[in-house]
């Protein structure tokens, strides 16, 4: 049985969503990061920085959303989420790299200085720079995205999953998105697999809360 250690509204949703896209059986194990559970010796043995997601399938324990999602797709996807075509596979990797290093980075920096870091480590003056960086990365994305259904080829891939999740973060942080990307996000955020993933993480959190 696959166990995914998760926390709602975090990067773990990418892994949960991937599991749903692939139709795999798995167990969601809530880690109450807001209560310090990420820093327990048990969880630090899974993730050296005490974060989520972490995947444990009995053979390997993996942390960080990108390698987890790639591993699952390569092991179980049969061409779904990660294309068989070498050029398209490289293009998916290209977009994944851009999304996590350029588009997501200023959003995470913003989140850290708004609520994630200890209060005495936050620098409110950095927030306008985060907004500027995100808009700059968004403009770079717009140069290559011109309203097509998907980023690579004509099927939904990990690149679309990661971009949709990142745009959800951006929308929740009140960033302005151009109309074509609002439409893109709206299409993919309505996938039933994403809804099921959100529900699974929420149910795991509620179950853990009721047992504590």
C-alpha positions as CSV (number, residue, x, y, z in Angstrom):
1,X,0.0,0.0,0.0
2,X,1.2,3.5,-0.9
3,X,1.3,5.9,2.0
4,X,1.4,9.6,1.2
5,X,2.2,12.0,4.1
6,X,0.2,15.2,3.4
7,X,-1.1,18.5,4.7
8,X,-4.0,20.3,3.0
9,X,-3.2,23.4,0.8
10,X,0.4,22.4,0.5
11,X,2.6,20.9,-2.3
12,X,1.4,17.5,-1.2
13,X,-1.7,18.1,-3.2
14,X,0.4,17.6,-6.4
15,X,1.3,14.1,-5.3
16,X,-2.3,13.3,-4.1
17,X,-3.6,14.6,-7.4
18,X,-1.1,12.5,-9.3
19,X,-2.2,9.4,-7.4
20,X,-5.8,10.1,-8.4
21,X,-4.9,10.7,-12.0
22,X,-3.1,7.3,-12.1
23,X,-6.0,5.5,-10.3
24,X,-3.7,4.1,-7.6
25,X,-4.8,2.8,-4.2
26,X,-3.1,4.8,-1.4
27,X,-3.5,6.0,2.1
28,X,-3.3,9.7,3.1
29,X,-1.4,10.2,6.4
30,X,-2.0,13.7,7.7
31,X,1.1,15.4,9.2
32,X,-0.1,18.3,11.4
33,X,2.7,20.8,10.4
34,X,0.8,23.5,12.2
35,X,1.2,21.6,15.4
36,X,4.9,20.7,15.0
37,X,4.4,17.1,13.8
38,X,6.8,17.7,11.0
39,X,9.7,18.1,13.4
40,X,9.2,14.8,15.3
41,X,12.0,12.3,15.0
42,X,9.7,10.0,13.1
43,X,8.9,12.4,10.4
44,X,12.4,13.9,10.2
45,X,13.5,10.4,9.3
46,X,11.2,10.6,6.3
47,X,11.9,14.2,5.3
48,X,15.1,15.9,6.5
49,X,13.4,19.3,6.6
50,X,10.2,18.0,8.2
51,X,7.9,18.9,5.3
52,X,5.4,17.2,3.0
53,X,4.8,15.4,0.8
54,X,6.6,12.2,1.5
55,X,5.8,8.9,-0.4
56,X,6.4,5.5,1.2
57,X,5.5,2.5,-1.0
58,X,7.3,-0.1,1.0
59,X,10.3,-0.1,-1.4
60,X,11.3,3.5,-1.4
61,X,10.7,6.6,0.7
62,X,10.8,9.8,-1.4
63,X,10.3,13.5,-0.4
64,X,9.7,16.6,-2.6
65,X,6.7,16.8,-4.9
66,X,8.5,16.8,-8.2
67,X,10.4,13.5,-7.9
68,X,7.4,11.8,-6.2
69,X,5.1,12.7,-9.1
70,X,7.7,11.8,-11.7
71,X,8.4,8.5,-10.0
72,X,4.7,7.6,-9.8
73,X,4.1,8.6,-13.4
74,X,7.0,6.6,-14.7
75,X,6.2,3.5,-12.7
76,X,2.5,3.5,-13.2
77,X,1.5,5.9,-15.9
78,X,2.1,3.9,-19.1
79,X,2.5,7.2,-21.0
80,X,-0.1,9.1,-19.0
81,X,1.2,12.3,-17.3
82,X,4.8,11.6,-18.7
83,X,4.8,11.1,-22.5
84,X,6.6,8.2,-24.1
85,X,7.9,10.5,-26.8
86,X,11.5,11.6,-25.8
87,X,11.0,15.2,-27.1
88,X,7.7,15.7,-25.4
89,X,9.1,14.2,-22.2
90,X,11.9,16.7,-22.3
91,X,9.4,19.5,-22.9
92,X,7.4,18.4,-19.8
93,X,10.6,18.4,-17.8
94,X,11.4,21.9,-19.2
95,X,8.1,23.2,-18.0
96,X,8.3,21.5,-14.6
97,X,11.7,23.1,-14.0
98,X,10.4,26.5,-15.0
99,X,7.3,26.2,-12.8
100,X,9.1,25.1,-9.6
101,X,12.1,27.4,-10.0
102,X,10.7,30.5,-11.6
103,X,6.9,30.7,-11.2
104,X,6.5,29.1,-7.8
105,X,9.6,30.6,-6.1
106,X,8.3,34.1,-5.6
107,X,4.9,32.8,-4.4
108,X,6.7,30.6,-1.8
109,X,8.9,33.6,-0.8
110,X,5.7,35.6,-0.3
111,X,4.1,32.9,1.8
112,X,7.2,32.6,4.0
113,X,7.3,36.3,4.8
114,X,3.5,36.5,5.3
115,X,2.9,33.5,7.6
116,X,5.3,30.5,7.2
117,X,8.4,31.9,8.9
118,X,8.6,32.8,12.6
119,X,7.3,36.3,13.1
120,X,10.7,37.7,13.9
121,X,12.2,36.4,10.7
122,X,9.6,37.9,8.3
123,X,10.5,40.9,6.2
124,X,7.2,42.6,5.0
125,X,9.3,45.0,2.8
126,X,10.1,42.0,0.5
127,X,6.5,41.4,-0.5
128,X,6.4,43.9,-3.4
129,X,9.5,42.3,-4.8
130,X,7.8,38.9,-4.6
131,X,4.8,40.3,-6.5
132,X,7.1,41.8,-9.2
133,X,9.1,38.6,-9.6
134,X,5.9,36.5,-10.0
135,X,4.5,38.9,-12.6
136,X,7.9,38.8,-14.5
137,X,7.8,35.0,-14.5
138,X,4.1,35.1,-15.6
139,X,5.1,37.3,-18.6
140,X,7.7,34.7,-19.6
141,X,5.1,32.0,-19.4
142,X,2.7,34.1,-21.6
143,X,5.4,34.3,-24.3
144,X,5.0,30.6,-24.8
145,X,1.4,30.0,-23.7
146,X,-1.1,31.3,-26.2
147,X,-4.4,29.7,-25.2
148,X,-3.7,26.1,-26.1
149,X,-5.5,23.3,-24.1
150,X,-2.3,21.8,-22.7
151,X,1.4,22.9,-22.3
152,X,2.9,19.9,-24.2
153,X,1.1,18.0,-27.0
154,X,-2.6,17.5,-26.8
155,X,-2.9,15.5,-23.5
156,X,-2.8,16.5,-19.9
157,X,0.6,16.0,-18.4
158,X,2.5,16.6,-15.1
159,X,3.4,20.1,-16.5
160,X,-0.3,21.0,-16.6
161,X,-0.9,19.5,-13.1
162,X,2.0,21.5,-11.6
163,X,1.0,24.7,-13.5
164,X,-2.6,24.4,-12.4
165,X,-1.6,23.9,-8.8
166,X,0.8,26.9,-8.9
167,X,-1.9,29.1,-10.5
168,X,-4.3,28.1,-7.7
169,X,-1.7,29.3,-5.2
170,X,-1.3,32.5,-7.1
171,X,-5.1,33.1,-7.2
172,X,-5.4,32.4,-3.5
173,X,-2.7,35.1,-2.9
174,X,-4.7,37.6,-5.0
175,X,-2.3,37.8,-7.9
176,X,-3.6,39.1,-11.2
177,X,-3.7,36.4,-13.9
178,X,-4.2,37.1,-17.6
179,X,-7.5,36.0,-19.1
180,X,-6.0,33.0,-21.1
181,X,-4.4,31.6,-18.0
182,X,-7.6,32.1,-16.0
183,X,-9.4,30.0,-18.6
184,X,-6.6,27.4,-18.6
185,X,-6.6,27.2,-14.8
186,X,-10.4,26.9,-14.8
187,X,-10.4,24.0,-17.2
188,X,-7.9,21.9,-15.4
189,X,-8.9,22.8,-11.8
190,X,-12.3,21.3,-12.6
191,X,-10.8,17.8,-13.2
192,X,-12.6,15.3,-10.9
193,X,-9.2,13.9,-9.9
194,X,-8.2,17.2,-8.4
195,X,-11.4,17.4,-6.4
196,X,-10.9,13.9,-5.1
197,X,-7.3,14.7,-4.1
198,X,-8.5,17.8,-2.2
199,X,-11.2,15.7,-0.5
200,X,-8.7,12.9,0.5
201,X,-6.3,15.3,2.1
202,X,-9.1,17.1,4.0
203,X,-10.6,13.8,5.2
204,X,-7.2,12.7,6.5
205,X,-6.8,15.9,8.4
206,X,-10.2,15.7,9.9
207,X,-9.7,12.1,10.9
208,X,-6.4,12.9,12.5
209,X,-8.0,15.9,14.4
210,X,-10.8,13.7,15.7
211,X,-8.3,11.1,17.0
212,X,-6.1,13.7,18.8
